[in-house]
Amino acid sequence: MEILVENENKLKDAAESLLKFAENEKIFLFQGEMGAGKTTLIKSLCLQLGMLENVSSPTYSLVNEYVFHEGRIFHFDFFRIKNESEAFDLGFEEYLTSGDYCFIEWPEMIPNLWPDSFLEIKIIETESGIRKIFAQKYSES
C-alpha cells in the first residue's frame, strides 16, 4: 500500500487508511529518517483510534502508554538505545504480546526482537515536502 500525504491536513485520511489496511494487526513498525513524520503520523493514528490524550515522542522514556476506550496504546522510540538488551530489560516482549496497539519508532535498532506479525510503515519525505507512506503486512502464520 502506498499513500501520498501532501500536507498535515491529509494525515487523518492516511491514518484511517492505514488502520483499515492493518485490519486486526496492532503492531506497527515505523521507519524513516529523522523528521520524516513518524511521531506526527502516530499522533494521527491515536486520534483515529479515539484517544484524546496529548501524544508525544518517548525519546527519553523509551515508551509512553496511552489509554483509550478500546484499551491501550504503547508508543516506543528506540532511537537512543545502545543495544537490544535495553529493550529486552524494558519488558518489550510483554508489550508485544499484550494484545494492545504497539507503535514502534526506530525498530531497526532492535532487529532481533521484531515479532512474527506486524505492519511495517516506511515514510519517505520527497524534495517537495510530500511524504510517501509505504505499508506492508508481515506474518509468519
C-alpha positions in Angstrom: 0.0 0.0 0.0 1.2 3.5 -0.8 -0.2 6.8 0.5 0.9 10.3 -0.5 0.5 13.0 2.1 0.9 16.5 0.7 0.2 18.3 4.0 -0.8 17.7 7.6 -4.5 18.1 6.6 -4.2 14.7 4.8 -2.9 12.9 7.8 -6.4 12.0 9.1 -7.2 10.2 5.8 -3.8 8.5 5.8 -4.2 7.2 9.4 -7.7 6.0 8.6 -6.4 4.1 5.5 -3.6 2.6 7.5 -5.9 1.3 10.3 -8.2 -0.2 7.7 -5.3 -1.8 5.9 -3.9 -3.2 9.1 -7.2 -5.0 9.9 -6.5 -6.8 13.2 -2.8 -6.1 13.3 -1.9 -4.0 16.2 1.9 -3.9 16.0 3.2 -1.1 13.7 6.9 -0.6 13.0 7.7 2.9 11.7 10.8 3.6 9.7 12.0 6.9 8.2 14.7 9.5 8.6 14.7 11.9 11.5 12.0 14.5 10.8 10.2 12.3 8.3 6.9 12.4 10.3 6.8 9.2 12.3 5.6 10.8 15.6 3.2 13.0 13.7 1.7 10.0 11.9 1.4 8.2 15.2 -0.4 11.1 16.7 -2.9 11.0 13.9 -3.4 7.2 14.3 -4.0 7.7 18.0 -6.7 10.3 17.2 -8.3 8.0 14.7 -8.5 5.3 17.4 -10.3 7.7 19.7 -7.5 8.7 22.0 -7.8 12.2 23.2 -4.6 12.5 25.3 -1.6 14.5 24.1 0.8 12.2 22.2 4.5 13.0 22.5 7.6 11.1 21.5 9.0 8.8 24.2 12.6 9.7 23.1 14.0 9.6 26.6 11.5 7.4 28.4 11.6 4.8 25.5 7.8 4.1 25.9 4.7 6.1 26.5 1.4 4.5 27.4 -1.9 5.9 26.4 -5.4 4.7 27.4 -8.4 4.9 25.1 -11.8 3.3 25.1 -10.7 0.1 23.5 -7.6 -0.5 25.5 -4.0 0.9 25.5 -1.5 2.2 23.0 2.2 1.7 23.7 4.4 4.1 21.8 8.1 3.2 21.6 11.1 5.2 20.4 14.3 3.2 20.2 16.4 5.9 18.6 18.6 6.4 21.7 19.1 2.8 22.9 22.6 1.4 22.7 21.7 -2.3 22.3 18.7 -4.7 22.2 19.1 -5.7 25.8 17.8 -2.3 26.8 14.5 -3.0 25.1 14.5 -6.5 26.4 15.1 -5.2 30.0 12.1 -2.9 29.5 9.9 -5.9 29.1 9.4 -5.2 25.4 8.3 -8.7 24.5 5.5 -8.5 27.1 4.2 -5.3 25.4 4.1 -7.1 22.1 2.0 -10.0 23.4 -0.4 -7.7 25.4 -2.9 -7.5 22.6 -2.7 -3.7 22.7 -1.5 -1.4 20.0 2.3 -1.1 19.8 3.6 1.8 17.7 7.4 1.4 17.4 9.7 4.1 16.1 13.3 3.1 15.1 12.7 -0.7 15.0 15.9 -1.1 13.1 17.6 -0.6 16.5 16.1 -3.9 17.7 16.0 -6.2 14.6 16.2 -9.4 16.6 13.2 -8.5 18.7 10.7 -8.0 15.9 7.5 -10.0 16.3 6.4 -12.6 13.8 3.5 -10.5 12.7 3.5 -6.7 12.2 2.7 -3.8 9.9 5.8 -2.1 8.5 5.4 1.6 7.7 8.1 3.4 5.8 7.9 7.2 5.5 10.0 9.0 2.9 10.0 12.8 2.5 10.4 14.0 -1.1 12.3 17.1 -2.1 9.0 18.9 -2.4 8.0 18.0 1.2 5.4 15.4 0.2 5.5 12.3 2.4 5.3 8.9 0.8 4.0 6.3 3.2 4.5 2.7 2.3 2.8 0.0 4.4 3.3 -3.8 4.2 2.0 -6.6 6.3 4.3 -9.3 7.5 3.1 -12.5 9.2 4.7 -15.8 10.0 1.4 -17.6 10.4 
